[in-house]
């Protein structure tokens, strides 16, 4: 069996270029367009996609949107699309005054997919918003029969949109297909499939682990595995935004950087706008990328989708992407970390018990 059967692969870390490519592909659709995203904003980028999808709905195509009810606010944004036969599903609308409402309202659909005609798929980290135009994201465009497998994942997600509970005993099996694996995670403490796959990749690494994540709250097992990888001779490099868009996560993450640095993990901060890519590259051979951050929220509370594999072309593209990220990074300053103001340490201490919520 070949490692890969894709006929074309592109990597996008520039959102404007990717949005342009997506809209061009939408224009070529002949049968269906399925789109799943956390944020679809009522702004200029959202309007471009809404208009393109509404136009294809008027042509009679099967148009389905699955958007998160917290990330995408209900409005008249999709009225024309729906009027022309498009289907818009809001995943798990917010509910209050029910048992365990806080935990239930935090189980969100964070997946990002665009699927066209069983032939084109986009998978990655980007939301459909204008404010993220300058962010450094990471998305793959594949012309590959794997789109049919992703279509099955999408339809299953649509069937779950009314679920309003954690899924404590549901384990989503990884879908394997010609050298690729599709990992779909559901909110649970028991089967954290994305976390476990990350942990497996770290523990099996022989020489190199390169990571990009906008939010770093991974839990003790992964932190320990990163240190143990260094101890057995791996180079471990963690790329993070200098400042994310969630200040409390930055404060919480800060406490881990000193111990990791002392153990030999290289921590680098991206200085251009916001690094929002989510990926891991191991030994220059295996990749793992998609919608999940390296934090408790992605591991325990959110519906995520990730792609992994050993495809050499994708690995080479990811390495070039990470090198481009690193070109605009600064190294973690351990001396500055040691002399952080007392108020920062106090905030870290106060927030640590609530780290599972960020």
C-alpha atoms as one frame of an Amber mdcrd trajectory, in Angstrom:
protein
   0.000   0.000   0.000   1.499   3.400  -0.912   2.220   5.958   1.791   0.091
   8.576   0.070  -2.268   8.798  -2.858  -2.845  12.530  -2.979  -2.551  14.137
  -6.379  -1.936  17.594  -4.946  -1.087  19.108  -1.578  -0.659  22.742  -0.571
   0.198  24.274   2.775  -1.220  27.656   3.754   0.079  29.698   6.669  -1.170
  32.985   5.216  -4.907  33.334   5.794  -5.580  35.761   2.977  -3.967  33.396
   0.467  -5.915  30.463   1.888  -9.262  32.279   1.894  -8.656  33.209  -1.741
  -7.919  29.576  -2.626 -10.976  28.354  -0.732 -13.275  30.773  -2.534 -11.799
  29.744  -5.872 -12.422  26.073  -5.067 -15.972  26.829  -3.929 -16.659  28.358
  -7.353 -15.633  25.062  -9.021 -17.923  22.874  -6.873 -20.467  20.786  -8.775
 -22.067  18.511  -6.164 -21.616  19.568  -2.551 -19.796  21.892  -0.191 -19.542
  20.939   3.476 -18.025  23.455   5.860 -17.325  23.029   9.578 -15.780  25.795
  11.671 -15.748  27.305  15.139 -16.009  30.959  14.082 -17.813  32.239  10.976
 -17.992  35.969  11.622 -20.454  38.555  10.374 -17.655  40.619   8.834 -16.092
  41.157   5.371 -14.487  37.678   5.246 -17.655  36.024   6.509 -19.665  37.921
   3.900 -17.426  36.695   1.060 -17.920  33.084   2.091 -21.638  33.545   2.742
 -22.156  35.036  -0.716 -20.098  32.331  -2.432 -22.017  29.564  -0.656 -25.389
  31.191  -1.322 -24.529  31.411  -5.035 -23.774  27.666  -5.165 -26.965  26.927
  -3.231 -28.919  28.776  -5.945 -27.314  26.401  -8.452 -28.815  23.484  -6.529
 -25.702  22.138  -4.800 -25.858  20.438  -1.417 -24.511  23.125   0.923 -24.131
  22.319   4.622 -22.556  24.420   7.362 -21.804  23.193  10.855 -20.796  26.125
  13.049 -20.352  26.377  16.794 -23.129  28.257  18.572 -20.662  30.032  20.863
 -18.023  30.874  18.261 -20.580  31.886  15.610 -23.397  34.053  16.907 -26.859
  33.608  15.446 -27.829  36.481  13.159 -29.258  37.116   9.711 -25.862  36.248
   8.176 -27.089  32.996   6.654 -30.650  34.003   5.726 -30.047  34.061   1.964
 -28.127  30.787   2.067 -30.962  29.076   3.944 -33.585  30.613   1.659 -31.829
  29.002  -1.299 -31.761  25.541   0.242 -28.522  25.604   2.223 -28.472  23.934
   5.627 -26.933  25.697   8.629 -26.522  23.783  11.882 -25.488  25.461  15.123
 -23.548  23.047  17.299 -24.730  22.878  20.930 -26.481  26.114  21.652 -25.765
  27.667  25.021 -28.124  26.614  27.811 -28.321  27.846  31.354 -30.152  26.794
  34.496 -29.545  23.125  33.749 -27.409  20.718  35.759 -23.665  21.140  35.221
 -24.356  24.003  32.817 -20.844  25.461  33.086 -19.127  22.268  31.901 -21.762
  21.620  29.242 -21.522  25.134  27.825 -17.756  24.746  27.541 -17.923  21.625
  25.358 -17.546  23.326  21.998 -16.968  22.212  18.400 -13.514  23.538  17.507
 -13.008  21.547  14.270 -12.189  23.208  10.938 -12.989  21.487   7.634 -13.950
  22.455   4.097 -14.937  19.563   1.813 -15.825  19.832  -1.874 -17.158  17.140
  -4.212 -15.243  14.150  -2.765 -12.083  15.626  -4.256 -10.852  18.647  -2.257
 -10.413  18.979   1.491  -9.025  21.713   3.729  -8.058  20.885   7.291  -6.263
  23.085   9.788  -6.474  25.889  12.307  -8.146  28.890  10.636 -11.498  30.421
  11.492 -13.434  32.428   8.884 -12.876  35.883  10.328 -11.423  39.209   9.233
  -9.613  39.820  12.504  -7.405  36.767  11.963  -6.194  37.805   8.499  -2.679
  38.547   9.772  -2.393  35.539  12.052   0.061  32.769  11.224  -2.171  29.723
  10.896  -1.589  26.304   9.376  -3.881  24.564   6.891  -3.508  21.819   4.302
  -5.378  21.675   1.024  -5.531  18.096  -0.277  -6.798  16.776  -3.562  -7.177
  13.246  -2.320  -9.816  10.528  -1.920  -9.377  11.026   1.842 -12.028  13.722
   1.345 -14.582  10.899   1.336 -13.381   9.793   4.781 -13.511  13.366   6.067
 -17.023  13.630   4.638 -18.041  10.697   6.835 -16.547  12.488   9.842 -18.435
  15.666   8.973 -21.787  13.895   8.622 -21.251  12.165  11.950 -20.502  15.531
  13.552 -23.737  16.923  12.122 -25.648  14.062  13.693 -24.219  15.011  17.100
 -25.018  18.701  17.013 -27.877  18.489  19.522 -25.892  16.551  22.107 -25.723
  18.620  25.252 -23.494  16.653  27.531 -19.964  15.434  27.969 -19.352  12.070
  26.331 -17.505  10.235  29.134 -17.404   6.745  27.643 -17.405   7.439  23.914
 -14.162   6.645  22.154 -13.908   7.809  18.550 -11.720   5.399  16.646  -8.981
   6.821  14.473  -9.793   6.559  10.768  -6.755   5.198   8.896  -6.453   5.665
   5.161  -3.419   5.108   2.914  -0.745   6.403   5.258  -2.959   9.005   6.927
  -4.808   8.910  10.223  -7.793  11.101  11.088  -8.207  11.638  14.831 -11.563
  12.968  15.996 -11.718  13.816  19.671 -14.846  14.198  21.789 -15.084  15.811
  25.243 -14.069  13.222  27.814 -11.606  12.682  30.620 -11.300   8.999  29.809
 -10.379   8.806  26.115  -8.312  11.872  25.266  -7.385  10.647  21.811  -5.586
  13.774  20.610  -3.598  14.037  23.858  -2.693  10.358  23.684  -1.525  10.629
  20.077   0.663  13.620  20.978   2.061  11.688  23.916   2.814   8.657  21.747
   4.663  10.784  19.198   6.742  12.470  21.915   7.576   9.212  23.701   8.607
   7.469  20.461  10.737  10.336  19.090  14.366   9.455  18.350  16.027  12.753
  17.417  13.728  15.773  17.056  10.367  17.168  18.172   9.147  20.459  16.712
   5.890  21.889  18.091   3.731  24.898  17.284   0.762  25.799  19.461  -0.891
  29.109  20.373  -1.814  27.933  23.888   0.422  25.742  26.063  -1.254  24.044
  29.045  -0.597  20.369  28.324  -0.649  18.649  31.702   2.097  16.875  33.626
   2.376  13.740  31.463   3.204  15.639  28.284   5.549  18.044  30.074   7.383
  15.094  31.611   7.530  13.318  28.230   9.112  16.414  26.636  11.800  16.474
  29.337  12.432  12.737  28.971  12.805  13.188  25.208  15.590  15.708  25.833
  17.230  13.307  28.277  17.436  10.589  25.634  19.053  12.974  23.137  16.164
  14.578  21.240  16.141  18.229  20.282  12.796  19.577  21.516  11.680  22.994
  20.263   8.433  24.641  21.353   7.143  27.591  19.264   4.544  29.857  20.883
   3.165  33.339  20.271   4.901  36.081  22.239   1.395  37.153  23.256  -1.680
  35.048  22.506  -5.220  36.412  22.327  -6.015  34.870  25.743  -4.007  36.722
  28.392  -4.917  34.335  31.225  -3.470  31.392  29.295  -0.223  33.346  28.820
  -0.035  33.935  32.573  -0.659  30.265  33.350   1.796  28.984  30.718   4.545
  31.243  32.029   5.153  29.089  35.117   6.151  26.072  32.987   8.778  27.752
  30.814  11.533  28.012  33.425  11.557  24.309  34.398  11.295  23.228  30.757
  14.162  25.523  29.751  16.357  24.195  32.576  15.607  20.642  31.410  16.785
  21.477  27.881  13.514  22.170  26.047  13.998  25.127  23.703  11.168  27.662
  24.025  10.802  30.264  21.276   8.288  33.087  20.935   6.866  34.255  17.624
   6.935  38.060  17.452   4.786  38.808  14.372   1.104  39.166  15.216  -0.309
  35.840  16.531   0.972  32.327  15.929  -2.232  30.249  15.744  -0.853  27.112
  14.027  -1.215  23.734  15.719   1.256  21.049  14.644   3.966  18.615  15.664
   6.795  17.273  13.501   8.753  14.285  14.821  12.121  13.000  13.565  11.538
  14.683  10.213   9.226  11.797   9.318   5.896  12.022  11.147   3.463  14.916
  11.363   0.386  15.763  13.423  -1.691  18.862  12.617  -5.216  20.240  12.685
  -7.488  22.143  15.064  -6.316  21.073  18.548  -4.232  23.229  20.848  -1.844
  21.744  23.404  -4.058  22.535  26.372  -6.698  21.102  28.698  -9.556  22.691
  26.771  -8.712  20.901  23.528  -7.927  17.626  25.298 -10.971  17.506  27.594
 -13.713  19.881  26.510 -13.670  20.400  22.750 -14.524  18.451  19.632 -11.318
  18.469  17.579  -9.996  16.936  14.380  -6.363  16.209  13.556  -4.499  14.614
  10.662  -1.323  12.613  11.067   0.875  10.613   8.752   4.284   9.974   7.242
   3.814  11.622   3.852   7.208  13.034   2.816   5.819  15.928   0.799   3.680
  17.120   3.716   6.584  16.665   6.148   8.814  18.794   3.906   6.145  21.504
   3.667   5.711  21.499   7.447   9.441  21.785   8.036   9.618  24.798   5.710
   6.633  26.306   7.543   8.248  25.814  10.953  11.535  27.266   9.707   9.557
  30.304   8.526   8.026  30.614  11.984  11.392  30.292  13.693  12.867  33.062
  11.549  10.633  35.513  13.435  11.061  34.075  16.934  13.013  35.195  19.976
  14.391  32.811  22.572  12.898  32.453  26.024  14.776  34.656  28.502  15.392
  32.549  31.603  17.007  35.366  33.610  13.990  37.588  32.997  11.689  34.716
  33.956  13.487  34.263  37.291  12.976  37.929  38.183   9.314  38.198  37.166
   7.297  40.599  39.362   5.674  39.135  42.455   2.203  40.011  41.137   2.822
  37.705  38.143   3.750  34.819  40.428   0.693  35.486  42.548  -1.589  35.406
  39.489  -0.024  32.129  38.357  -0.670  30.631  41.802  -4.260  31.892  41.904
  -5.108  30.689  38.383  -3.438  27.264  38.476  -6.418  25.476  40.145  -8.589
  26.683  37.225  -6.180  25.701  34.414  -8.618  23.057  33.115 -11.053  25.840
  32.142  -8.730  27.829  29.845
